[in-house]
Structure formats: C-alpha cells, structure tokens
C-alpha cells in the first residue's frame, strides 16, 4: 500500500512540500529573493519545450485522424464548452462583485499611467490567424497563430494519408518531446522551492495593501470554483468515474500552473496527465493546446474583477443590463480569444 501511494503521489508530495518550505523560508528571510533563478530555469525550460510540443501534438493528432469530420466535431464541441464554462465563470464573478465591491470609495489621487498603442480590431483579427513570418510562430506569445498553422499542417499531412512518413515523424517527435518533459519535471521541486521563497519574500507585505480587498474575493472564489465546478464538469462528462479520475490526476498540472503562473507552461504536464487518465491521444493532443490558450475561466474572473475595480476607482456606477451584457461579452472574449493573440490580452480588454 505504501509503495503504491509513493509511486502515485510521492513526486506530487515532494512538489507540495517544496512549495510550503519555500513559502516559510520567504516569510522568514527577506533575502530569499536570490533564489528566484531556481524557478526561472524551470519556467524557461517549459516555455522552450511548449512551442514544438504544441506544433507536433496538434499536427500529428490531425494527421492520424481517419476522418476530418471527427476533428471538426472535437474542435466544435471543445469551443462550445470553453464558451459556456467561461460565461458561467463570468456570471459568478459578476454576482460576487455586486455583493462585495473591490473598491468602496473612488480614488482621489489615482496616478496617471501610460497606455501602450492599441491594436485595431482589423489587426487583432489578422493576428488571430497569422503572424508576419514563420520565425514569429516560434514564440509562446503567438499561440493562436501557431495553433492555426499546426492545424493546417495536420490537415495537409492527413490528405497525404494517415500512414505517411510525415505523420509518423510528427508522432515520434511528440513522444520524444513528452520524454523531455518528464526529464524536466524531475527538477520541479527545486524550482518551486526557489520560486515561492522569492515570491513570498518579494510580495508578502504587499498583499494587504491597496489590492487586498480585490484579492480577498478573487483567490477564495477561484479555490471554491475549482473544488465545485471542476468536479461538476467531470461528472457531466464521465459520471462518478470521471470525478474520480479527475481528482487522481489534476493535482500535478494544477501545481505546475500555480508555480509557473502560465496555462501554456502546463501543456506538457496536462498531456501526461491525460495519457495517464486514459484520454485518447487524438483528443488530448487537440484539446489541451487549445484549452491552454482558449479555456481560461480564471481570466473571466479577473476580467470582471478588473472592470469592477476600475469602476470603483473612478466612481462609475456598476449596474445596468446593458453594462452587464457588455462585461460578460468582454470577459468571455478575453478568455477564449484575446490571450493568445499577439497584441491582444490586456490591451484588448
């Protein structure tokens, strides 16, 4: 029993212990900021592996599909789920902001700040699908254009036959890259120890300042949402067995997300968790890269929170049916599309 537990949860326990020890060290020793490079190394390694992994996994998944219609059904269902769950998250945060406004009094001394040049709607539409040249695809900052390009390559290879040499090469590259991810993951406990020690030492005293009231809503709500909504979605997808499988395999990707603060960086560990969960490769290789870029319920939370925060800062009434509709549209669009578009993100919001 103990051996089975250690094989299943030993490495995860080591990562969680490293996080706790790092937080304790950061709280006790302000000089723990010097340990930040330990976490940066891990994050950079994950960011370097994620671009070729997304390209190979998506392309090989489409290339090996016997029916292009299956790929269309998977992507259509995936996008529908992303939009619906994002809308649910936005509505929940909207109610929370009405009950517990993040700013009670307008700021009379709000400092002026510079705003970067905004991309036009037409340019954002272009950036949704493409970049200026191939080299620009080799960046995690252009994830949606990379996904579009990978899908096109996959369909092109599929037209040449699912058993062609190119399809096999893409599949072999995906498998090899996942092995590399396993090697990088052994370093994770050390990385998380350094990352959280530096994080607490740097920001520990600031979390109770001007943004404390907003974070008092955001983080507990995210935690409750993960405990309630995720099992509910798993139950809708796979009944009780779906919930059991999710609880067994969700912690490692969740801890990686917590440590790296990046959904893109979790793609490698999510692919491993999906394989361990028994999810078919053609589904996981297609859905997970899309999900890391387009399924961000937390972004829906933060988008509504930021709007409510700014409305409070400038004393603007946070009410009205028309305003609510606009907020929900912006929140869902920023979650499903903007984060992966070059020039999108905060400027798009």
Secondary structure, DSSP 4 states (H G I P E B T S, - for coil): -HHHHHHHHHHHHHHHHHHHHHHHHHHH-GGGGGGHHHHHHHHHHHHHHHHHHHHHHHHHHHHH-S-HHHHHHHHHHHHHHHHHHHHHHHHHHHHHHHHS-S-SS--SSPPP---PPPPPHHHHHHHHH--SSHHHHSSGGGHHHHHHHHHHHHHHHHHT-TTSHHHHHHHHHHHHHHHHHHHHHTTHHHHHHHHHHHHHHHHTTTTTSTTHHHHHHHHHHHHHHHHHHHHHHHHHHHHHHHHHHHHHHHHHHHHHHHHH--SGGGHHHHHHHHHHHT--HHHHHHHHHHHHHH--HHHHHHHHHHHHHHHHHTT-----HHHHHHHHHHHHHHHHTGGGSTT-TTTT-
